[in-house]
Amino acid sequence: MKTPFEIAQEQVKNGELNTPKVIADNKSLDYFGYQLAVHKYNLSLMAMGLKSRQVTFTQIKKYYGLKGKSAKECLPELSQMVEDYKVSLNN
């Protein structure tokens, strides 16, 4: 079964979903790469015991299909997803 993250990526490829434009330093950024980076940052804060107002641990866990029981356990898995995504962009 696919995660909501994977479904959203497919929908963009098929033209069924439009993502917002992300611009930093006058450069356009990949939306999903930006989203992964922000969620990794939020999960890092949660792993240290801090909360985020923008997103909850459960939302991040469900969206990416993470398996850990805590933010600390899920952080390495999400970090690997970020690295894998970076590699996929270069190929």
LOGU-468401 format. One record per residue (C-alpha): residue number from 1; residue in three letters; z, x, y. Coordinates in Angstrom, 1 decimal. Layout:
<atom><num>NUM</num><residu>ALA</residu><up>Z</up><east>X</east><north>Y</north></atom>
...
//
This chain:
<atom><num>1</num><residu>MET</residu><up>0.0</up><east>0.0</east><north>0.0</north></atom>
<atom><num>2</num><residu>LYS</residu><up>-0.9</up><east>1.3</east><north>3.4</north></atom>
<atom><num>3</num><residu>THR</residu><up>1.6</up><east>1.8</east><north>6.3</north></atom>
<atom><num>4</num><residu>PRO</residu><up>1.1</up><east>0.0</east><north>9.6</north></atom>
<atom><num>5</num><residu>PHE</residu><up>0.2</up><east>3.4</east><north>11.1</north></atom>
<atom><num>6</num><residu>GLU</residu><up>-2.6</up><east>3.9</east><north>8.5</north></atom>
<atom><num>7</num><residu>ILE</residu><up>-3.8</up><east>0.4</east><north>9.1</north></atom>
<atom><num>8</num><residu>ALA</residu><up>-3.9</up><east>0.9</east><north>12.9</north></atom>
<atom><num>9</num><residu>GLN</residu><up>-6.0</up><east>4.1</east><north>12.4</north></atom>
<atom><num>10</num><residu>GLU</residu><up>-8.4</up><east>2.2</east><north>10.2</north></atom>
<atom><num>11</num><residu>GLN</residu><up>-8.7</up><east>-0.6</east><north>12.7</north></atom>
<atom><num>12</num><residu>VAL</residu><up>-9.6</up><east>1.8</east><north>15.5</north></atom>
<atom><num>13</num><residu>LYS</residu><up>-12.2</up><east>3.5</east><north>13.3</north></atom>
<atom><num>14</num><residu>ASN</residu><up>-13.7</up><east>0.1</east><north>12.5</north></atom>
<atom><num>15</num><residu>GLY</residu><up>-13.7</up><east>-1.0</east><north>16.1</north></atom>
<atom><num>16</num><residu>GLU</residu><up>-11.2</up><east>-3.8</east><north>15.4</north></atom>
<atom><num>17</num><residu>LEU</residu><up>-8.4</up><east>-2.3</east><north>17.6</north></atom>
<atom><num>18</num><residu>ASN</residu><up>-8.6</up><east>-0.7</east><north>21.0</north></atom>
<atom><num>19</num><residu>THR</residu><up>-5.9</up><east>1.9</east><north>21.8</north></atom>
<atom><num>20</num><residu>PRO</residu><up>-4.6</up><east>2.7</east><north>25.3</north></atom>
<atom><num>21</num><residu>LYS</residu><up>-5.9</up><east>5.8</east><north>27.0</north></atom>
<atom><num>22</num><residu>VAL</residu><up>-3.4</up><east>8.6</east><north>27.3</north></atom>
<atom><num>23</num><residu>ILE</residu><up>-4.0</up><east>11.1</east><north>30.0</north></atom>
<atom><num>24</num><residu>ALA</residu><up>-1.9</up><east>14.2</east><north>30.7</north></atom>
<atom><num>25</num><residu>ASP</residu><up>-2.8</up><east>17.0</east><north>33.1</north></atom>
<atom><num>26</num><residu>ASN</residu><up>-6.2</up><east>15.2</east><north>33.7</north></atom>
<atom><num>27</num><residu>LYS</residu><up>-7.0</up><east>15.5</east><north>30.0</north></atom>
<atom><num>28</num><residu>SER</residu><up>-7.5</up><east>12.7</east><north>27.6</north></atom>
<atom><num>29</num><residu>LEU</residu><up>-5.2</up><east>12.9</east><north>24.6</north></atom>
<atom><num>30</num><residu>ASP</residu><up>-5.6</up><east>11.4</east><north>21.2</north></atom>
<atom><num>31</num><residu>TYR</residu><up>-3.5</up><east>8.2</east><north>21.2</north></atom>
<atom><num>32</num><residu>PHE</residu><up>-2.2</up><east>8.6</east><north>17.6</north></atom>
<atom><num>33</num><residu>GLY</residu><up>-1.3</up><east>12.2</east><north>18.2</north></atom>
<atom><num>34</num><residu>TYR</residu><up>0.6</up><east>11.2</east><north>21.3</north></atom>
<atom><num>35</num><residu>GLN</residu><up>2.3</up><east>8.4</east><north>19.4</north></atom>
<atom><num>36</num><residu>LEU</residu><up>3.4</up><east>10.7</east><north>16.6</north></atom>
<atom><num>37</num><residu>ALA</residu><up>4.8</up><east>13.3</east><north>19.1</north></atom>
<atom><num>38</num><residu>VAL</residu><up>6.8</up><east>10.6</east><north>21.0</north></atom>
<atom><num>39</num><residu>HIS</residu><up>8.2</up><east>9.1</east><north>17.8</north></atom>
<atom><num>40</num><residu>LYS</residu><up>9.0</up><east>12.6</east><north>16.4</north></atom>
<atom><num>41</num><residu>TYR</residu><up>10.9</up><east>13.3</east><north>19.7</north></atom>
<atom><num>42</num><residu>ASN</residu><up>12.8</up><east>10.0</east><north>19.4</north></atom>
<atom><num>43</num><residu>LEU</residu><up>13.6</up><east>10.6</east><north>15.7</north></atom>
<atom><num>44</num><residu>SER</residu><up>14.9</up><east>14.1</east><north>16.6</north></atom>
<atom><num>45</num><residu>LEU</residu><up>17.3</up><east>12.5</east><north>19.1</north></atom>
<atom><num>46</num><residu>MET</residu><up>18.4</up><east>10.0</east><north>16.5</north></atom>
<atom><num>47</num><residu>ALA</residu><up>19.0</up><east>12.8</east><north>14.0</north></atom>
<atom><num>48</num><residu>MET</residu><up>21.4</up><east>14.3</east><north>16.5</north></atom>
<atom><num>49</num><residu>GLY</residu><up>23.2</up><east>11.0</east><north>16.7</north></atom>
<atom><num>50</num><residu>LEU</residu><up>21.7</up><east>9.8</east><north>20.0</north></atom>
<atom><num>51</num><residu>LYS</residu><up>20.0</up><east>6.5</east><north>20.5</north></atom>
<atom><num>52</num><residu>SER</residu><up>16.7</up><east>5.6</east><north>22.1</north></atom>
<atom><num>53</num><residu>ARG</residu><up>16.1</up><east>2.6</east><north>24.2</north></atom>
<atom><num>54</num><residu>GLN</residu><up>12.4</up><east>2.5</east><north>23.5</north></atom>
<atom><num>55</num><residu>VAL</residu><up>12.3</up><east>2.3</east><north>19.7</north></atom>
<atom><num>56</num><residu>THR</residu><up>14.8</up><east>2.0</east><north>16.8</north></atom>
<atom><num>57</num><residu>PHE</residu><up>15.1</up><east>4.1</east><north>13.6</north></atom>
<atom><num>58</num><residu>THR</residu><up>14.1</up><east>1.1</east><north>11.5</north></atom>
<atom><num>59</num><residu>GLN</residu><up>10.9</up><east>0.5</east><north>13.5</north></atom>
<atom><num>60</num><residu>ILE</residu><up>9.8</up><east>4.2</east><north>13.2</north></atom>
<atom><num>61</num><residu>LYS</residu><up>10.7</up><east>4.2</east><north>9.5</north></atom>
<atom><num>62</num><residu>LYS</residu><up>8.7</up><east>1.0</east><north>8.7</north></atom>
<atom><num>63</num><residu>TYR</residu><up>5.7</up><east>2.0</east><north>10.9</north></atom>
<atom><num>64</num><residu>TYR</residu><up>5.2</up><east>5.3</east><north>9.1</north></atom>
<atom><num>65</num><residu>GLY</residu><up>6.5</up><east>4.3</east><north>5.7</north></atom>
<atom><num>66</num><residu>LEU</residu><up>9.3</up><east>7.0</east><north>5.7</north></atom>
<atom><num>67</num><residu>LYS</residu><up>11.6</up><east>7.1</east><north>2.7</north></atom>
<atom><num>68</num><residu>GLY</residu><up>14.8</up><east>8.7</east><north>3.9</north></atom>
<atom><num>69</num><residu>LYS</residu><up>18.0</up><east>6.7</east><north>4.6</north></atom>
<atom><num>70</num><residu>SER</residu><up>18.8</up><east>8.4</east><north>7.9</north></atom>
<atom><num>71</num><residu>ALA</residu><up>17.0</up><east>9.8</east><north>10.8</north></atom>
<atom><num>72</num><residu>LYS</residu><up>18.0</up><east>13.3</east><north>9.7</north></atom>
<atom><num>73</num><residu>GLU</residu><up>16.5</up><east>12.7</east><north>6.3</north></atom>
<atom><num>74</num><residu>CYS</residu><up>13.2</up><east>11.2</east><north>7.7</north></atom>
<atom><num>75</num><residu>LEU</residu><up>12.7</up><east>13.9</east><north>10.4</north></atom>
<atom><num>76</num><residu>PRO</residu><up>11.1</up><east>16.5</east><north>8.0</north></atom>
<atom><num>77</num><residu>GLU</residu><up>8.8</up><east>13.9</east><north>6.6</north></atom>
<atom><num>78</num><residu>LEU</residu><up>7.6</up><east>12.8</east><north>10.0</north></atom>
<atom><num>79</num><residu>SER</residu><up>7.3</up><east>16.4</east><north>11.1</north></atom>
<atom><num>80</num><residu>GLN</residu><up>5.0</up><east>17.0</east><north>8.1</north></atom>
<atom><num>81</num><residu>MET</residu><up>2.9</up><east>13.9</east><north>9.1</north></atom>
<atom><num>82</num><residu>VAL</residu><up>2.5</up><east>15.4</east><north>12.6</north></atom>
<atom><num>83</num><residu>GLU</residu><up>1.3</up><east>18.7</east><north>11.2</north></atom>
<atom><num>84</num><residu>ASP</residu><up>-1.1</up><east>17.0</east><north>8.8</north></atom>
<atom><num>85</num><residu>TYR</residu><up>-2.5</up><east>14.9</east><north>11.6</north></atom>
<atom><num>86</num><residu>LYS</residu><up>-3.1</up><east>18.0</east><north>13.7</north></atom>
<atom><num>87</num><residu>VAL</residu><up>-5.0</up><east>19.5</east><north>10.8</north></atom>
<atom><num>88</num><residu>SER</residu><up>-7.0</up><east>16.4</east><north>10.4</north></atom>
<atom><num>89</num><residu>LEU</residu><up>-8.1</up><east>16.4</east><north>14.0</north></atom>
<atom><num>90</num><residu>ASN</residu><up>-9.4</up><east>20.0</east><north>13.7</north></atom>
<atom><num>91</num><residu>ASN</residu><up>-11.5</up><east>19.1</east><north>10.6</north></atom>
//
